[in-house]
Amino acid sequence: MLKDYMGILNLNEKEENIKNLTRNRTVASIPVAGRYRIIDFVISNMVNAGIQNIGVFTKSKSRSLIDHLGGGKPWDLDRKNGGMFVFNFGYGNPSLEDVEMFRNNIDYLQLSKENNVILSASYMICNIDYIEAVKYHEQSGNDITIIYKKAKNCAVNFLDCDVLNMDKDNRVLSVGKNVGVHDSNNIAMEMFIMKKQVLVELIYKCITTGICRKVKHAIYRTLNEYKVGGYEFKGYVACINSLQSYYKFNMDCLDVKVSKELFFNNGLIYTKVKDEAPTKYSEGCKVTNSLIANGCIIEGTVENSVIFRRVKIKKGAVIRNCIIMQNSIIGEGAELTNIITDKNITVGNEKVLRGDEEIPLVIEKVSVL
C-alpha cells in the first residue's frame, strides 16, 4: 500500500467541447454511468492503492463538486490524520492556472508527511492499479513517470490529448498533440508520479522564471533536466473531453466486459451514497440492454440507454440510445432517440426528440419541453 504517497487532483481541465454539461459544474462533477461522477474513478483508484491524503484543486463553478465530495466519507477520507482537502483556486478569477494555484497553497504540500506525489487530472476514466505503476516508477529510477495508454483509432478517440514520443527504454523524448493524423499513439493520461520535492521545485521554477503557467507544461519543457519515463496502462480508458466522448463512454458502460473491468477489476469504484428505493418496473414496460439506477419508475420502453436516479418514464414513452440524468420526467407517448438530458428535465406528452448518433442532442438543465 502507498502509505508514503499523497494524491493531488488537478481539475484545471478543458471544457470548450463539453460546455453544454459544464455551464454550471466542473468536468470532474459531470454525472456518468447512472450514479457516479467523473471524479469518483480517480479518487477510488487512489484510495484502493492505500493513499490517505488527497488534495482536490478545483476552479470556479465547484458547488456541485463540493456537494458531491462532502467530507470524503464515501471514500473513507473523513479522518483526523490525512483525509480529503478541497481548494477552490479560481474563485473570483477563473483565468488563474494551476501553477499559481499550487503556489498559493504550497503549505499544504510542504507540511504533508508524505514524500511522494501522484498528480492526476480527472477526465481520463479508468480503473488502474497505482501500486503497480509506483513499483515500475521506483524500479526505473525515473524522476517523473507519466502514465500513458497505447491507443488505437486516435483519429476519432483522444483528439487534442497529449502524445508521448519515447525511445525503446520508455524515456520520454518529447510531447506533442493528437490531431487525428495517426491511427495509433501513446496517449498521456495526465497522471504523473514523482517525489514531492520535484513537484515543489517545478512550481517554484515556473513562478520565478515565468516559463509555464501549467505544471504539466513545466514537466514537458524540462525533459532534459529530469529523467522522465512512461508507464503503459493496458486497460480500458475513456477520455471525457467532448460531448461525443461523454456519450460514447456511457454507451460503453452497457458492455458487460467494459463494465466489469471499470467497476471491479482493480478494486471497487465508490461514490456518494443516496438511499433510494429500488426501481419500479410497471406491468407492460420493456427494458433491454440498459443501465438503470435506483429510485426510478419505468412504465414505457427503454433500449440501449443509461437512466440515472429518480427518473420517471411514463406509459407509452420510448427511450433509445439515450442518457437521462436524475430527477427527469419523460411524458406519455414521448419518443427520444440519441438524446442527452441534464438533471431535472421534463419532456411533455407525445414529444419526439431525435439526435444524431455521432452528435447527440443535449437538453440542458432544468428545461421543460
C-alpha positions in Angstrom: 0.0 0.0 0.0 1.2 3.5 -0.9 1.5 5.0 2.6 4.2 7.4 1.6 2.3 8.9 -1.4 -0.3 11.7 -1.4 -2.8 12.3 -4.2 -3.2 15.7 -6.0 -6.2 16.1 -8.3 -5.6 18.9 -10.7 -9.1 19.9 -12.1 -7.8 22.6 -14.4 -9.4 20.8 -17.3 -10.6 21.8 -20.8 -14.3 22.5 -21.1 -14.6 24.0 -24.5 -16.1 21.0 -26.3 -18.4 19.9 -23.5 -19.9 23.3 -22.5 -23.5 22.0 -22.5 -22.7 19.9 -19.5 -20.2 22.2 -17.7 -22.1 25.5 -17.8 -22.8 25.2 -14.1 -20.3 22.5 -13.0 -16.8 21.3 -13.5 -15.8 18.4 -15.8 -15.0 16.3 -12.7 -18.6 16.6 -11.4 -20.4 15.6 -14.6 -22.7 12.6 -13.8 -21.8 9.3 -15.6 -22.8 5.7 -15.7 -26.1 6.1 -13.8 -25.0 7.1 -10.4 -21.3 8.2 -10.5 -19.4 11.4 -11.1 -16.2 11.5 -13.3 -14.1 12.3 -10.2 -15.2 9.1 -8.5 -12.9 7.0 -10.6 -9.5 8.7 -9.8 -10.3 9.1 -6.1 -11.3 5.4 -5.8 -8.2 4.4 -7.7 -6.0 6.3 -5.2 -7.9 5.1 -2.1 -7.7 1.5 -3.4 -3.9 1.9 -3.5 -3.8 2.9 0.1 -3.4 6.7 -0.4 -5.0 8.5 2.6 -4.2 12.2 1.9 -5.8 13.6 -1.3 -5.9 17.3 -2.3 -8.6 18.4 -4.8 -7.7 21.6 -6.6 -10.7 23.0 -8.5 -11.6 26.1 -10.3 -14.9 28.1 -10.1 -18.4 26.5 -10.6 -17.5 24.0 -7.9 -20.7 24.0 -5.9 -21.8 20.7 -7.4 -18.4 19.1 -6.9 -18.1 20.2 -3.3 -21.6 19.0 -2.5 -20.7 15.6 -4.0 -17.4 15.2 -2.2 -18.6 16.4 1.2 -16.1 15.4 3.8 -14.9 12.4 1.8 -16.9 9.8 3.7 -17.8 7.5 0.7 -14.0 7.0 0.1 -13.1 6.7 3.9 -11.3 10.0 3.8 -13.2 11.7 6.6 -10.4 11.1 9.0 -8.3 13.1 11.6 -5.0 12.3 10.0 -4.8 13.0 6.3 -8.2 12.8 4.5 -9.6 14.9 1.7 -8.8 18.7 1.2 -10.6 20.8 -1.3 -9.0 24.0 -2.7 -11.1 26.4 -4.9 -8.4 28.4 -6.6 -10.5 30.0 -9.4 -13.0 31.8 -7.2 -13.2 35.4 -8.4 -10.5 34.9 -11.0 -11.2 31.9 -13.4 -8.2 32.9 -15.6 -5.7 31.6 -12.9 -3.8 28.5 -14.0 -2.6 25.6 -11.8 0.9 26.8 -11.1 -0.4 29.9 -9.3 -2.9 27.8 -7.5 -0.3 25.4 -6.2 1.9 28.3 -5.1 -0.9 29.8 -3.2 -1.4 26.5 -1.3 2.3 25.4 -1.1 2.0 25.0 2.6 -0.3 22.0 2.1 2.3 20.3 0.0 5.3 21.1 2.3 3.5 20.2 5.5 2.1 16.9 4.4 4.1 14.0 5.8 4.2 12.0 2.6 7.4 12.3 0.4 5.9 11.3 -2.9 3.0 12.5 -5.1 0.6 11.1 -7.7 -0.6 14.2 -9.6 -3.7 13.5 -11.8 -6.5 15.1 -13.8 -9.9 13.5 -13.5 -11.2 13.4 -17.1 -9.3 10.1 -18.0 -11.6 7.4 -16.7 -10.1 4.0 -15.9 -9.6 1.5 -13.1 -5.8 1.5 -12.6 -3.6 -0.3 -10.1 -1.4 2.6 -8.8 0.6 0.2 -6.8 1.9 -1.5 -9.9 2.6 1.9 -11.5 4.5 3.1 -8.5 6.5 -0.1 -8.4 7.6 0.5 -12.0 8.4 4.1 -11.2 10.6 3.3 -8.3 12.4 0.4 -10.1 13.1 2.5 -13.2 14.8 5.3 -11.3 12.7 7.9 -13.1 12.4 11.4 -11.5 8.9 11.6 -13.1 6.8 8.8 -14.6 3.9 9.7 -16.9 1.2 7.1 -17.2 0.1 6.6 -20.8 -2.2 4.4 -23.0 -1.1 2.9 -26.3 -4.3 3.8 -28.0 -5.7 2.9 -31.4 -8.3 4.7 -33.6 -6.8 8.0 -32.5 -8.3 9.8 -35.5 -11.6 9.5 -33.6 -10.8 9.0 -30.0 -8.5 11.0 -27.7 -8.4 14.1 -30.0 -6.4 17.0 -28.7 -4.8 14.9 -26.0 -1.0 14.9 -25.3 1.1 12.3 -27.1 4.3 10.9 -25.7 7.3 10.3 -28.1 9.5 7.8 -26.4 12.7 5.7 -27.1 12.9 2.0 -26.7 13.6 2.3 -23.0 10.3 4.3 -22.5 12.2 7.5 -21.9 10.1 10.5 -22.9 11.8 12.4 -25.7 9.1 15.0 -26.5 5.4 15.6 -26.1 3.0 16.6 -28.9 -0.7 16.7 -29.6 -3.1 14.1 -31.1 -4.6 15.9 -34.1 -6.0 12.7 -35.7 -3.2 12.2 -38.2 -2.0 8.8 -36.9 -4.2 5.9 -36.0 -2.1 4.7 -33.1 -0.5 7.0 -30.4 0.9 6.9 -26.9 -1.7 9.0 -25.2 -0.6 10.7 -22.0 -3.3 10.2 -19.3 -2.2 13.3 -17.3 -1.1 11.1 -14.4 2.3 11.9 -13.0 4.3 10.1 -10.3 7.2 11.9 -8.7 8.8 12.9 -5.4 7.0 15.8 -3.6 10.2 17.8 -3.7 10.4 17.6 -7.5 6.8 19.0 -7.8 7.7 21.8 -5.4 10.9 22.6 -7.5 8.8 22.7 -10.7 6.3 25.1 -9.1 9.0 27.5 -7.9 10.8 27.3 -11.2 7.6 28.3 -13.0 7.0 31.2 -10.6 10.5 32.6 -10.7 11.1 32.2 -14.5 7.6 32.5 -15.8 8.3 29.7 -18.4 4.9 28.0 -17.8 1.6 28.5 -16.2 0.7 24.8 -16.0 2.6 22.1 -14.2 2.3 19.6 -17.0 3.9 22.0 -19.4 6.7 22.6 -17.0 7.3 18.8 -17.0 7.2 18.6 -20.8 9.7 21.5 -21.0 12.3 20.1 -18.6 12.7 16.6 -20.2 16.4 17.3 -20.4 16.7 18.2 -16.8 14.8 15.3 -15.2 14.6 11.6 -16.1 11.1 11.4 -17.4 9.7 8.0 -18.4 6.4 6.4 -19.4 4.4 3.6 -17.7 1.9 1.9 -20.1 -1.6 1.2 -18.8 -3.1 -1.6 -20.7 -6.7 -1.5 -19.5 -9.8 0.4 -20.7 -9.5 4.2 -20.8 -12.1 6.8 -21.7 -11.2 10.4 -22.2 -14.1 12.8 -21.4 -13.2 16.0 -23.3 -16.2 16.3 -25.6 -19.9 15.6 -25.9 -19.1 12.7 -28.3 -16.6 11.1 -25.9 -19.0 11.5 -23.0 -21.8 9.9 -24.9 -19.5 7.0 -26.1 -18.3 6.3 -22.6 -21.8 5.9 -21.2 -22.7 3.6 -24.1 -19.5 1.6 -23.4 -20.8 1.0 -19.9 -23.6 -1.1 -21.4 -20.9 -3.6 -22.5 -20.6 -6.2 -19.7 -16.9 -6.7 -20.3 -16.1 -3.0 -20.0 -18.4 -2.5 -17.0 -16.8 -5.4 -15.1 -13.3 -4.0 -15.7 -14.2 -0.4 -14.8 -16.1 -1.1 -11.6 -14.4 -4.2 -10.2 -11.0 -5.0 -11.9 -8.6 -3.3 -9.5 -10.9 -2.5 -6.7 -14.4 -1.0 -6.4 -15.4 2.5 -7.5 -17.1 4.4 -4.7 -19.5 7.3 -4.9 -21.8 9.4 -2.7 -24.5 7.2 -1.2 -28.1 8.2 -1.7 -30.7 5.9 -0.1 -33.3 5.3 -2.8 -36.0 2.7 -3.1 -35.4 0.1 -5.8 -36.6 0.9 -9.3 -40.2 0.0 -10.0 -40.9 -1.7 -13.3 -44.6 -1.5 -14.1 -46.5 -4.1 -15.9 -46.2 -3.7 -19.7 -42.8 -1.9 -19.6 -39.9 -3.1 -21.8 -36.2 -2.7 -20.9 -33.3 -4.1 -23.0 -29.5 -3.6 -22.7 -29.8 -0.6 -20.4 -28.2 0.6 -17.2 -30.9 1.9 -14.8 -30.1 3.4 -11.3 -32.4 3.0 -8.3 -35.3 5.2 -7.4 -36.8 5.2 -11.0 -40.3 4.3 -12.2 -40.3 2.7 -15.6 -43.7 2.4 -17.4 -42.5 2.7 -21.0 -39.8 1.2 -23.3 -36.1 1.7 -22.7 -33.4 0.4 -25.1 -29.6 0.8 -25.0 -29.8 3.7 -22.6 -28.4 4.9 -19.3 -31.0 6.1 -16.8 -30.0 7.9 -13.6 -31.7 8.1 -10.2 -35.3 9.2 -9.7 -36.2 9.2 -13.4 -39.9 8.6 -14.4 -40.6 7.2 -17.8 -44.3 7.2 -18.3 -46.6 4.8 -20.2 -46.0 4.6 -23.9 -42.7 6.6 -23.9 -39.8 5.1 -25.9 -36.2 5.9 -25.0 -33.5 4.6 -27.4 -29.7 5.2 -27.1 -30.2 8.0 -24.6 -28.6 9.3 -21.4 -31.3 10.6 -19.0 -29.9 12.2 -15.8 -31.6 12.3 -12.4 -34.9 13.8 -11.5 -36.2 13.8 -15.1 -39.7 13.0 -16.3 -40.5 11.6 -19.7 -44.1 12.1 -20.6 -46.6 9.6 -22.0 -46.1 8.7 -25.6 -42.8 10.7 -25.9 -40.1 9.3 -28.1 -36.4 10.1 -27.5 -33.5 8.9 -29.7 -29.8 9.7 -29.3 -30.5 12.3 -26.6 -28.6 13.5 -23.5 -30.8 15.2 -20.9 -29.2 17.0 -18.0 -30.8 17.0 -14.5 -34.4 18.0 -13.8 -35.8 17.8 -17.3 -39.4 17.4 -18.1 -40.4 16.2 -21.6 -44.1 16.6 -22.4 -46.5 14.0 -23.7 -46.1 12.9 -27.3 -42.9 14.9 -27.8 -40.5 13.5 -30.4 -36.8 14.4 -30.0 -34.0 12.9 -32.2 -30.3 13.5 -32.2 -27.5 12.1 -34.4 -25.6 9.0 -33.3 -22.3 10.9 -33.7 -23.5 14.2 -32.3 -26.3 13.6 -29.7 -28.8 16.3 -28.9 -28.3 17.8 -25.4 -31.2 19.2 -23.3 -29.7 21.5 -20.7 -30.5 21.5 -17.0 -34.0 22.4 -15.6 -35.7 22.6 -19.0 -39.4 21.9 -19.8 -40.2 20.7 -23.3 
